[in-house]
Amino acid sequence: MNTVLLPDAQGGYREYRPNSDPLPPLTCGPARSRTFYAAAHVVADPLSASAEAGPAVDWEATLAFRHRLWAQGLGVAEAMDTAQRGAGLDWPTAAELIRRSAADARAVGGRIVCGVGTDQLQASGPHPIARITAAYEEQLAHSEACGSAAVLMASRALAKAARGPEDYLEVYGRLLRQSSTPVVLHWLGPMFDPELTGYWGHEDPEEATEVFLKIIAEYPRKVAGIKVSLLDADREVEIRRRLPAGVRCYTGDDLHYPELIGGDGELASDALLGVFDPIAPVAARAAEALDRGDAVAFRERLDPTVALARHLFAPPTRYYKTGVVLLAWLAGFQKHFTLLGGLQSARSLPHLATAYELADRLGLFPDPGLAEARIRQLFAVYGVAS
């Protein structure tokens, strides 16, 4: 491998010699000791996408990526934030994504859960609570009709319209009473989406936690689990400790996931993570170590991925999808570095260069030569000789 000059944030360069020892292919069944879901990205179709026509998805490449996740024993969390819900992926396209992915999951016996929200409503709002509830109901019915369990995602419309905790209790209570199968509740923090500030009717995390737990306590048989995406490990541990028996805690903490999944000796989190999209080969190996009861090997595999995760999810955290798709392109899982809505431009070139280096050190690129050639192509577009 040749040395690559990587641009840095100070306007200079550093030399990097690419890794020539990638992780070998892995095919395995689902983990037994934990449930692992990767929130998967979508592959845009750059030849068809236009502002007038709306989002265009490369369905073949998008579904092929999900089959790679299933083959490595990971479940797919579909149409979630990583798939650019509310940031380029509209509800009609998300509905088609859910339909296609759920059908493919059934065909191969893969695990899948699908995101349910209110993003068919006009963003301008505000909308009446009844209309917000109806929007949730439409998406929940679609997910259930496709044969998938649902993740009730946080709603921007509800955050804007709610007068206080009572509106959250009303909306979520109605949805849980009518759901045909238990759902996963998702608490997405404002670091991922600033429009969700004050969710559950309180900006104070302690007060918001009490509302969240009250909903679960009132409908424990309708809540299969919760996904906590607050990037606050201590808060997740507290919530996990207070859950009713049988309600799983899926960590959505892309900064502290090894210790949260590893557990404290009494309780442990399952996982539903956007970072599992790019680090799937390592996550699958870590899951195998847990299944063998080897907690040391689990941490030895997963801990080195945290540097990459913290880089991808650095503020503004909502732009982590840019790095995720970059790595999928460098790995050869798609033919271009394009995101819906043009979000490939959301991160700086030095940020992308570091993402390449950290992922390459982990052996995440099946063909390191291809990854090197493609990162050089990207640098050349920016006028950087590498």
Buried (B, 14 or more C-beta within 10 A) or exposed (E): EEEBBBBEEEEEBEEBEBBEEBBEEBEBEBBEBBBBBBBBBBBBBBEEBEEEEEBBBBBEBBBBBBBBBBBBBBBBBBBBBBBBBBBBBBBEBBBEBBBBBBBBBEEEEBBBBBBBBBBBBEEEBEBEBEBBBBBBBBBBBBBBEBBBBBBBBBBBBBBBBBEEBEBBBBBBBBBBEEBEEBBBBBBBBBBBBEBBEBBBBBEEBEEBBBBBBBBBEBBBEBBBBBBBBBBBBEBBBBBBEBBEEEBBBBBBBBBBBBBBBBBEEEEBBBBBBBBBBBBBBBBBBBBBBBBEEBEEBBBBBBBBBBEBBBBBBBEEBBBBBBBBBBBBBBBEBBEBBBBBBEBBEBBEBBBBBBBBBBBBBBBBBBEBEBBBEBBBEBBEEEEBEB
